[in-house]
Amino acid sequence: MYYIYNFLATVLFIFVILPYFTWRYFREKGFPRRFRQSMGFIRDEEIAAVAHKNCIWIHGASVGEIVATSPLVKEIRKAMPDAKILVSAVTTGGYNMAHQIIPEADAIIYFPLDLPFVSESFVKRIMPRIFMPVETELWPNFLRAIKLRRIPVMMVNGRISDKSVKSYRYLFGILADMMGSVTRFCMQSSIDAEYIQHLGAEKRRIFVTGNTKFDQTYAEVTPEDLHQYKEELGIEDDYPVIVAGSTHPTEEDTLFQSFLDIRKEFPRARLILAPRKPGRIHEISRLAEKYGLTLGLRSVLKEMDGPRPRYSVVLIDTIGELGRIYAVGDAVFVGGSLIDHGGHNVLEPAAHAKPIIVGPSMSNFKDSFALLSKVGACVQIRDGQEMTAMFLKIFKDDALRKKMGDASLQVIRENRGAAVRTIGYLKELLELTATESMVNTHYKINTRNINDEVSPRMRPGDAVTQYLIQLSHGEDNGILDWCVLSFLRILSVLYEAGVRLKLFCYNAGIVPRTRLDCCVISIGNITVGGTGKTPTAQKVALMIQKLGYRVVILNRGYRSHWEEKIGVVSDGKKIYMTAYEAGDEAFLMAKQLPGIPVVIGKERAITGQFAVDKFKAEVIILDDGYQHWQLYRDLDVVLVDTLNMFGNGCILPRGTLREPLCNLSRAGLFLLTKCDQSSPISRATLCDTLHKYAPAAPIVESIHKPCDYIEIADWYKNDMSKALPLEALRGKHVMVFSAIGNPSSFEQTMTAEGLNIVEAIRYPDHHDYGMVEMQYIMERAISRGVKALVTTGKDAVKIPTEFIYLHRDVPLYILDMEIQITSGEEAFADTIKAAIKKEKASK
C-alpha cells in the first residue's frame, strides 16, 4: 500500500504541488522560506537550537492547531524548563501565528512534505525525543521515519471528525501502520476516543484529556487593548458590532444580506469579517461592492494615524489576530458552518464572553459546540433568515446578550486543565521510554570499512553489506541511495514471493521434511543481525544437559572455512577446529560448552543424523535454525531484540526481515532480549504484535547480563581465576571495538556499567581481524590515553594468536556476558521440558 501511496504522492507533487508552490514562490512574500523548508532544505542555523538535543517536537497544521499548541508549550516550559521545544506548521498562517503566540519555542519551522526522502532527511537531522502531532496530523511517511528511529509519538488534543473516520479507511494497511506508530492518543472527548479506537488504535493507548483550546491565553484582551482595537477599526461608538470569523465562499453572501437587514433597525451596525483564507480579499471586496457596502482593510487601517474612516465592513486581512478581535464584537458568527465543512473553533469567541451563532454543520467541533449550546451560549441557525432573526433578538435584549456571554465564559472556566493533564501524560511517557531513547553521543564512533587503509583483510562483501544496512535503517538519503532503495524494494517483493512459495511447498508436503529420532529445538529469529542466538543456544544447551539428556548443538558454520558437509568442532571433550575453520559462533560455543558436542554443516538434516549416530543425541539444538525448514522441529524458540525488533519492517534486501511477520505463527516460544535497554511501553507493544501472530506462545523477557572482565590471554587459557569484577573498570576511560550485529547495545551495556567510552570502533558483523587492524586499534588506544580496550567473546575468537600473546601497552579485556531471564523463567523451562517429553512420548 505504501508503494501506491508514494506513487500517488509523487505524481501529485510533480503535477500539482510543485507548480502551485512555484507560482506562489514568485508571487507571495515570505513563501520562499516555506517552499525551501517544506522541500527539506532546512538550514543548520534554523534548527541549531533543537537538532540532536532531545527536543520535544510539537506539530500543528494551521492556525487552529497552533492555537491548541500554545497552552501545551507554556505548560511544558513550566514543567520542564530545560527542555528544548520545536514547533512546526504546514501553512504560512500557522507558521506566522506560531511566531506571534509561542515565544517559548526554541525553534519554529515548516513541516516537510510527506515524501519518503524528505521525511527521512528531516527526522534524521532533528532526532527529537518525542513527536507530538496536534489533532489529526498523521502523515504516513513521516510517522514511518519516526517509528524507524524508535521515537515515541503522542497525539495531543486529538480530534477525529465523522468525515475523517470514513476517509482514513481508504488507507487500508497504511492506517494500521499509522495507528501502530502512535504510542499514546490524548483525545479531546470520549467521542473522539471512540472514533480513534474504531480506526484501529488500541484502547490502552487512548486517554481523554479535554480540549487544550480551553486553556489558550494568547487572545486575552485588556481594556486598553480593546479600546485600541476599536480605535484602529474605526468602530469606537458603534452598535451593534458583528464579528464573523473563518468564513468560507457563499457564507459572505448570506452575511452581507443579513447585515443589510440588520442595518434597517440598527443603522450604526458594523461588520468585522475574517475570511478563513486572507487571499480572498479581491473576491470579497467585489461582493461587498455588489451589496453597496463600503469595505476597509485591517492592514491599512492599522497603519493610519488619527481617526479612522467608518467603513460598513472591515476585512481582517492579517494573520493571527482573529482570536483577539472577537473581543470587539457584540455577537459572533463562526464560519465554515453554513456550508458542509464542519465548522471552526467556537472557543475563541467564548473566551471573550460573546453570544455565538453557527450554522448547521459543526461536526469538526461537535463537543465544544455541544457544551456551549447546552447552556444557551451558542445558537444554531439554518439559513440567512434565521441568522438575521437571531442577531436582532440578541441585539434588542441586553439581558439575553449578557446571559449568553456569561454562559460562554463559564464553559471555558469549567473545562480548563486539558494542557496540564496532557503534560502529565507526556512526563509519564518520557519516563516510560527513557531507557530506549538513551543515545550515547558523548563518544566517537569509528566505523571501519573497505576503504580504510588499515583494513586490507576486509571482504568486499562486508562493505556492500554495511552500505545496505545503513540504507535500510535510513542512515543515508542521497538521490543515488534512494534509487538503490527503490531497486531493493523490487528485489524484496521477489524475495518474499520466493520465501512464501518455498514454505508453502514444505507445508503442503511437496518438498519432504526430515524427522530425526530425537527432540529438535530451534533457536532463531526472523531478522538478520544479532539478537543473542548464540548465548541463548548455550543457555538452553546447559539447561538440557542438567536435565540429564545428551545434547548436541548444530551450527551452519557461517563464515567458516570448512568445505566438508560435516565438521566436528568439538566432541564435548576436545576442540578440533580453529575459529577460522569453524566460524566465530561455532568455535565460541565449543570453547564455552565443555561436555556438549558442536557440529557444523549447511545441511542440518545431514549433520543432525550424524549427531544422532555419532553422539547418540537425545536433544539437538539448531543454532539459527528458524528458517531451516528441511528439518522437522519439536519447538521453535524465536528471539526478538527489543532494541531493534523487526528492523524497518521490510523484507531482505530492502530491510532486515528474513520472512514476513505473519510467519511468526510457527513460534512455540518467544524470548525478548536486551529488555533492560528498552522501555516497558515498547515491550508491551511488541508483546501485542507477537500475540497477534502466535497467541499460544509464551513470551519470556531476558537481558544480556555482564559478569566480569578477563584479559584476553587468560580468557583463551580459560583461567577465570584472574577475572576482574565489574567494579574494576568503573569510571575508567576505555576504548571498545566489535564486529557484531548490534554494537550499540554492547556499548550501552558498558556505559550502564559505569565505563567512560572514549571511542568505539565498529566493524561489520563476523569480520575477521588481522594484525594490521589490531595494531591500528592498539595505536588508537595509546593515542587516546585509555586505561583498557574492551571487546566481546565473539570478537576475541577472531583476534590473531600472535597479538593475544604479544606485549601490549594497553590491556585487552573480554566482557563476559550471559543470558539472564528476568520474566517468565518458569514458562521458559516448562516449554522446553514439554517439547522434550512430547518427543519422547511419541516414540
N, C-alpha and C positions, 0 to 999 in steps of 0.2 A: 504493500500500500504506500510505503514511503517513496517508492520509485515513481508511482503515479502522481503523488502529491508534489514531489520535487520537479517532475517534468512539467506539470501544470503551472507550478510556481515560477519556473524558469521561463516558460512561454509568456506568462502574464507579465513577468519582469521585463522581458525583451520588447514586447509589443505594446504594453500599456504603461507600466510604471516608469520605465526608463524615458520614453518620450515625454510623458507628463512631467516627470521630475526635471528633465532638461528644459522644458518650456518654462517651468516655474523658476529654474536656476537663473535665467536671464531677466525675469520679469518681477520677481519678488525679493524685496530687501531682506537679507538675513537667511534666505533659503540655501545659499551655497554651503553654509555650515551644516544644515540638516542633511543636504544631499551627500556631503562628504562623510559625515558620521554614520548615516544610515547605510551607506555602502561599505562600511567597515574601515574607512580610512580615518581613524581617530588618532590624534597626535599624542605623543607621550606626555606632554605637559598638561593635556586636558584630563588625564586620568592619573597623574603622578601621585595625587593625594590618597588614592584608593587602590591602585593596582598592586596586587600581591600583598595586601596589608589586612587580609581577613575582613574586608569591609562587608557591611550589610547593604545589599543591593535591593532597593525598592523601585518597582516599575509600575507606572500608571500611564495609560494610553493618551488620554486627552485631559482637558481642563477638569472635568468631573472627577476623574480618578486621582488627579493631582490634589484636588481639594480634600479627598479622602486620605491622601498620603500625609498631608500637613500635620494633623494631630499625632499620627504614628511617629513621625520623625521627632516631634517635640518630646514625646514620651520616651523614645529610645535615648535621646540625648540626656534626659533626666535619669533614666535607669542605668545607662551605660555611657557615661560622659566621655570615655576614651575611645569609644567605637568609631570607626570610620564609616561614613554613610554616603552611599551613591544613589542618586535619584535619576531615573531615565523616563523619557516620554516619547511618544510616537509623533504627535502633531506639534506644529510650531506654537499653537496656542498653549498646549500643555507645557512645552519647554519654557516659554516666557512666563507662564503662571508659576512654575516651579521656582524660577529665579525671584519672583516677587514675594511669594508666601512661604518659601522654605529656605531661609537664610542659614539654617542649621546644617544643611547638607554640605559635605566636603567637596562633592563634585556633582554636576548635573550634565547629562549627555542625552543625545538622541538614541533611541533603541534601534538595534540593527534590523535590517530586512531579514525575514525568515528564510534565508537561503543557507544551505549547509556550510559552505566555505566562509560566509560572513559571520554566522553564529559561532562557529568554531573559533574564528580569529578573536572575536570579542571576548568570549569566555576565557580563552587561553591567556589573553593579555591582562584580564582583570582578576580572575580567580577569586571570586567573593567567598566569604564564609558561609553566606546563606543568600538565597534569592527569594524575594517576596513580591509576587505579582499581585496587583490590586484588582479586585473584582474578577473579570473573566479573561485576563490577559494571558492566555495559554497559547504558545507557539511551538509546534511540533519539533522543528529542527533545533531551536534554541534549547528547549527542555531536554532534548536528546544529548546535546553537548554538555549541559549541566549535569545530567544523570551520569554520563560517562566519567565525569570527574568527581562523582560521589558528593556533589554539593547539595545539601538539603534544600527543599523548596517548600515554602509555606504560603499558601494563598491567603491573603488578608482582605477583609471587607468583601468576602466572596458573594457574588450575586449571579444568579442564573435566571434568565427570562424564559418564558414559555417558548418563544421563538428559538432561543439558543438550544434548548433541550432537543428540539426537532432537528435543527441544522447540524449540531455536533454529531448526531448519529451517522451522518454520511461519511465521517472519518473512519468508521469501522475499526480496524486494528490499530490505527494511529491513536484513536481515542483511548483505547485501553492502555497504550503505552504512555500517553499523556497523564492519565489518571494515576498510573503507577509511578510516575516521576514526582508527583507531589507528595511530600511527607505529611503535611497537615493542611486541612481545609478549615479556615476560620471564616464561617459564613455569617451573613447579616441576620438571617432569620431561620426558623425551623423549616419554612417552605423551601428556602434556598438549599438547606441541608438535605432535604428530601430529594430535590432535583439533582444535586450533585451525586448523591448516592444512587439515584436512578441511572445516572450516566456511567456508573461503574466504580465510584470511589468507595473504599472500604469504610464501614460505619465507624470503626475505632479511630479512624484518622480525622473524623469530622467533628468540629466544635462550633457551637453557636455563640458568637461574641457580640453581636449587635453591629450597628452601622457607625463607623467612625466619623461620618459626616455630622453626626450629632455633636461631636467634640470639637469641630472646627472653630477656631477663634480668629482666623485671619480677617474675617469680614466684619469684625466688631467695629462699630462706628461711635465715636464720642459726639456730644452735642456740637462741639466746634467743627468736627468733620462733617456732620450733617448740614450745618449752616454753609460750609464751604461748597459742598456738593450742589446744594440748591442754588447758590450764587453762580457757580460755574455753569449750571444747566439752564439758568435763567428762569427758575420756577419758584422764586422766593415766596411770593404771596398767593400762589395759585392753588385752587382746589376744584375738583379732586385731581390727584396725580396718579395715573395708571402706569405701572411698570410691567411690561411684557417681556419675559426673559426666554432665551433659547428658542425663538420662533423659527418655523420652517416655511418653505414656499406654500402658498394658499392660505396659511394661517394669518398672514398680514392683511389679506383681503377682508377676512372676517373681522379682524381687529379694527381696521380703518372704518368699515361700515358701522360697527358697533360704537366706535369713538364719535362718529358724526352724530349718531342718535343720542349719545350721552351729552354732547355739547349743546343740544337743543334745550336741555334742562340745566346744564352746568356750562355756561359759555366760557368760563375760565379753566375748563378741564384741559389737562396736558397729558400727552402720551410719551413715555420713555420706552423706546423699542430697542431690544438687544437681540439681533438675529443669531441663530446658532453658528452661522458662518459669516464672519465680518466681511468677506469678499463680495457679498451681495448688495453692497452699497448702491450701485447704479440701478440695479433692478428695483430695489425698494424706493429709491428716490423717484423713479418714473411712476411707480404705483401711487405714491403719495401725491404726486402732481395730478394724476388722474382723478383722485378724490378731492382735489382742491385744497390740499393740506400743505402748509409750509414745513420744510424739514431742515434741521440743522445737525451738524456732525459734532459729536462729543470731542473729537480730537481737535477741531477748530475752536470750539467754544472754550476749551481748557486753556488755550494759549492766549486768549484775549485778555485785555486789561479793561477794568471798568465794568459798567453794567452790560450784561449780555443781551442780545436780541431775544425776543419772546417768540420762539417757534412753536407751532402746534405740536409737532413731533420732533423729538430729539433722538437721533440714531446713535447708539453706542457702537462705535467702530474701533474701540480699543480692546485690548486683551486683559483679562484678569480683574476687571472692575465690577462685573455684574453683581457678585456676592455682596459688595458694599453699597452699590447703587440701589439695591432693593430697599434700602433704608429710607429713600426719599418718597416711596410710593405710599398712597393711602389704601391701595389694594393692588394685588399682583395676579397676573395671569402667567402660568408656566406653560411654555410651548411644547411642541412635539406630542401633544395630547389630543388635538383636534384631528390629526391625521393618524394613520396606523403606524406609529413609530414607537410607542411605549412610554412617552413622556420623558420629563427631565427632573432634575433634583428639586424637590419641594421643600427641602430642609433649610436651604439658604434664606428664602423669604420668611420661613417660620422663625428663624433665629432672630429676626427683626420685629417679631410680633405683628406680622401682617396677615390680613384676611387673604386667602388664596383661592383662586379659581382655576380649574383644569378641565380639559376635555375628557372624552370617554376612554381614551387609550392611555392607561397608566401601568401597563404590565411590567415595565422596567423598574418601577419604584413602587411596587404593589404594597410593600409593608409600611414604608413611611407614609404613603398615601392613606393606607387603612387607619394608621394611628391618628393622623390629622383629621380625617373625615369623621372618624368615630366621635371625636369631641366637638365636631362642628367647626373646626378651624379651616377646613378645606372643602370646597363645594365643587361638585362635578356637574358640568353642563354638556348639552349635546350639540348645540349649534349657536350661530350668532345671535338669534333672538333671545335664547336663554342667557347668553353671556351678557347682553345689554340689560336684561331684566335683573340679573343678579348684581351687576355692578351698581345699578341705580338703587337697588334695595340697600346695599351696603353703604352707599354714599349718603342716603337720606336718613339713615338710622345710626347715630353716633354710638349708642349703647351696643347695637349689634356689631359694629365695626370693632369696638373695644373688646367685646366678649370674644370674637373670633381671634383677634390678635393675642389676647391673653392666653387663650387655649393653645394657640400655636407655640407660644413661648414655654408653656407648661409642659407640652410634649417634649420639647427639646431638653428641658431641665431633667425630666424624669428618665430620659433614655441615654443620658451621657454615661461614659465609662467604657465604651467599646474599645477605645485605644488602650486604656490601662489593662483591660482583660486580654487584649491581643498581645501586648508586650509581655504579659505574664506567661502566655503560651510560648512566645518567642524565646524567652530566657530558659524555659524548661527544655525546649527543643535544642537550644545551643548546648545545654549541659548534656543531653542525651546523645548528641552527635559529636561531643568534644573529642573523643578518642580517635575516631577515624579521620577527623579533619586536621589532626596534628600533622603539620608539614615541616620536615626538617630542612630548613633553608639556611641554617647557620653554618653549614659546612660545604665545601666544594665537592661537586660530583664530577668525577673524571671518567667519562665513558670512552673506553678504548674500542677502536675499530680497525678495519683492514688498512686504513690509510696511515695509521700510526707507525712511525719509523721503527719503534721498538717492538713491533708486533709481527715479525716476519712469519711466525708459525700460524697465524690466524687464517682459517679457511675462508675462501671467497664466499662460501655459503653462509658463514656467520654474519658477514657484513650485509648480505641480502636479507637474512632473517631479522637482523637488528633494524634495518630500514623499514621492513614491513611491519614489525611490531610497533615502531614509532608511529607509522602511518595509521595503523588500526586503532591506536589509542589517541589519535588526534594531536600528535606532537608536532606535525608539520602541516602546513596548509597552503603551499605554493600551487601555482597553476599546474605544474608538472605532477606534483603529488596528487592533486585531485583527478588528474587524468588517469594516473596509476590506480587510484582508488576505484574509479568507475570501472576500469578493466577488471579489477579484483572482485568487484560485486558480481560481474557476469560469471567469473570463474566460481564464485561462491554458490551461485544458483546451480551450476553444473555439478559442483562437488556435492551439494546437498541432495540433488536428484540421484547421484550415484550411491550415496550413503543409504538413502531410503530404499532404493532398489535392492541393494545388497542385503540389507536387514530383512526386507520382505522375502527374499529368496531363502534365507535361513529360517524365518518363522513359518514359511509355507512348506518347508521340508524339501524344497527344490535343490538346495545345497545342504548336504547332511552335516550334522554336528557330531563330534567325537565325545563319547562319555567315558571317563576314566573310572577305574574301580577304586575310587577313593573320593573323599569330600574335596571339592574345589571351591575356594573363596577368592574372589577377585577384589583387588584394591585398585581403584582407578578414579578417574574424574571425567568430566565432559568438556573440559577446556585444555588448551595447550598451556604449559607453564607449571611452575612449582606450586603445588598445594600441600605438599608434605606426604606424598605417597610412600616414599622410601622409609622414613621413620615410622609411619603408620604400619607398613608391612612388617617392620621389625617388631613393633609392639604386639601386633596380632600373633606373629610367629612365636614370640616368647610366652604369650598367654596360653597358646595352644600347647606349647611344649610343657608348660607347668601342669596342664590338664592330663599329661601322660601320653599324648599322641605323637607319633613320628611325623614331623612336619618338614616339608621341603619348599623352598622359595624358587619360583620360576621368574626369570627376568629376561627380557628380549635382548639385552646387551646393547642398548643404544650407545652409539659412538665407540663400540668395541672394535677391535681389530682381529677378531676370531672369525675365520671363514667357514668353519665346520658347522653342521646342523645342530650339534650338541656340544656344549662346552661346560665342563665341571669347574666352576670357580673355586668351590670348596666342598669337601665331603663331610664337613662338620668337625673334622679333626685337623685338616691341613688345607692351606690355601695354595692352589695350583697355578693361579694366573696373576699377572700384574694388573694394575689399574688400566694400563694401556691396552692390554689384551681383552680384559673383561668389560671395560667401561666403568666409569666412576661409581655409579649407583650399585652395580653388582659387586664390585670389589669392596665398597664400603660396608655393605651388608655382610659379606663374607668375613670381613675383619671384625665386625662388632657382634656377630651372632655365632659364637662357638657352639658346636653341637648341632647346628642346623645347616644342612647342605644348601648350596646355592648353585643353580644350573641356568645357563644362558642359551638362547636359541630363538630364532624368529618364529618358528612353528611350535606353539605351546602344546599342541596335541602330541608332537613327537617328543619334546623334552619332558612333557608330563608323563607319558608312558614310560620313558626312561627312568624317571624318578620313582615310579611305582615298581618297576622291575629291579632297578639297581639298589634303591634305598628303602624299599618296602614302605613307601609313603602312605600314610593314612589320611593326611590332610595336605593339600597343595595350595600354596598362596600364589596367585598371579599378581605380580607387581606390575601396575599399569596395564591391567587386562580388561577394562570395561568395554573396549572396542574390539576385543579378540573374540569374535562370535563363533569361531570354529570349534571352540571347546565349551562344553556344557558346564555351567557353574551352579553350585547349590546356594550361593549367596553372592550378591554384588554389593560391595561397600563403596559408596560414592563419596569422594571428598569434595568439599566446596570451600574455597578460600574466601573468607568473609571480607577480605580487603579488596578482592578482585571480582568475586562472584562469577559472573558469566562474561567477563570482558566487556566488549562493546555491543554484545548481543548478536553479532554477525558470525556466520559460519566461515571456516577457513576457505580461502586465504585472506578474505576481507577482514575477518575477525579472528578470535581465538577459540571459538566453539568447534569441537570436533564433530558434533552431530546436533540436530535440533533439540531444543529443550524438552519437547514432548517425549523424547526417548529416555528421560529420567524415570519414566514409568517402570523401567526394568529394575530400578534400585530396590534393594531389600533393607538397606541401612544407609543413612546419611551421617557423615561426620563433618561438622563445621570446624575449620581450622583457623588459628590466629584470632580467636574470639576476644582476646584481651586488647587487640588493636583495632577492633571495630566497635560500633555503637550498638546499644541494645535495640534501638529503633530500626536500624538497618538489618539486624539479625531477625527481628520479628517479621519484617517484610520478606526476607529471604525464606523464612520458615513457611510463610503463606504460599510462596511460589512452589516450594518443594511439596507441600501438602496437596497442592493443586494437581501435580503430576503423579505423585505416589502417596496417596493418603494413608496407606497402611505401614509405610516405612518409618521406623523410629528415627528421630533426629537427635544427635548427640553433639555436644559442644566440647571443644578442646583448645589448648594453647600449645605453642612451642615453648616449653619451659627451659630456660637456661640453667645449667647445673654448675659448671665450673670452667676454668680456663686451664689448658695444658700446653706446654711448649711442644712444638711440632715433633721434635726428635723424640721426646718422651711419649708422645701420642703414638708414634709409629712403633715404639717398643712396648706399647700397652702398659707403660709404667704410670698408672694413675696415682701412685703414692705422691708424685710431685705436682699434682694438680693444685691450682690456686683457687681459693674461694672467690666468689663474685665480688666481694668487697675489696679485693686486692687491686683492682684497676679503677675503682670508682673515683671520679674526679680527675683521672689522668687523661692527658692528651694522647689520642691514639689515631692510627690510620687504618682503614679497613679495605679489603678487596674481596671480590667474589665473582663467580660465574654461575649464578643460579637463576631460577625463573623469576623470583621476586626479591631483588636485592634490597629494595626499600624497606621491606618487612624485617629483614635481618638487621639492617642499620637501625631501624626503630627499636628493635629489641635491645640493642646495646645502648642506645640513648636512654631507654627506660631504666637500664641498669646503672645509669649514672656516668657512663663514659662520655668524654668530650671528644667527639669525632671532628678531626681537623680536615680530613679529606676522605672520600670514598671512591675507590676505583672499581668500575663495573665492566665486566666482560660479558659476552654473550653466553647463554646457558650452555653448560657442558664444555666450555672452552678448555683446551689443553695448554698448560703453561710451559714456557721454555725458559732456559737460563737467562736469556737476554731480557725477557719480561720480568723475571724475578729480580734481576739486578736493577732494572728500572724502578720497580716497586720499592726496593730497599733504598736506593738513592733518593727517591722521593721522601721516604720516611725520615731519612737522616736530615735532608734539607729542611723538612718541616719541623724538626726537633721534637718528634713524638717519642713517647716512652715505650710504645709497643705497636706491633702490627697484629691485626686480628682477622681471621677468616673462618670458613666453615669446614666441617669434616669432608663434605663433598668436594671442596676445593683442595683440601690437603692431599687427597689421594692422587692428584694430578700434578703436584709440585715435584720437580726433578729431585731425585735422591741426592745428587751432589750438592744441591742447595740446602737440603734439610740438615746435612751434617757439616755444612760449611760454617766457619766462624762468622757470626753476624753481630753487627754493632747494635742492632735493634732486635729484641726478641720477637719471635713469631708465635702467637698463641692460636690454638683452635678453641672455638667456643663450643663446648659440649652441650647439646640440647636433646630433649626428649619430648615426645608427645604426652601431654597430661590431660586427661579428660576432666572437665570442670562441671559438666552437667550431663546426666544420663548414663553414667558409668555402668549401672546395673543393666540397663536396656542394651548397652553395647555388648556386654559379656553374655547376656542371655540370648541375644540374637545369634551370636557366633556359636554358642553351645547348641542352640536349637538346630542350626544348619548342619552341624556335625552329627548330632543324634539322628536327625531326619535321614541323612545319607546312610548311616549305619543301619537304621531300621529297614531301609529299602532293600538291603542286600538279602 
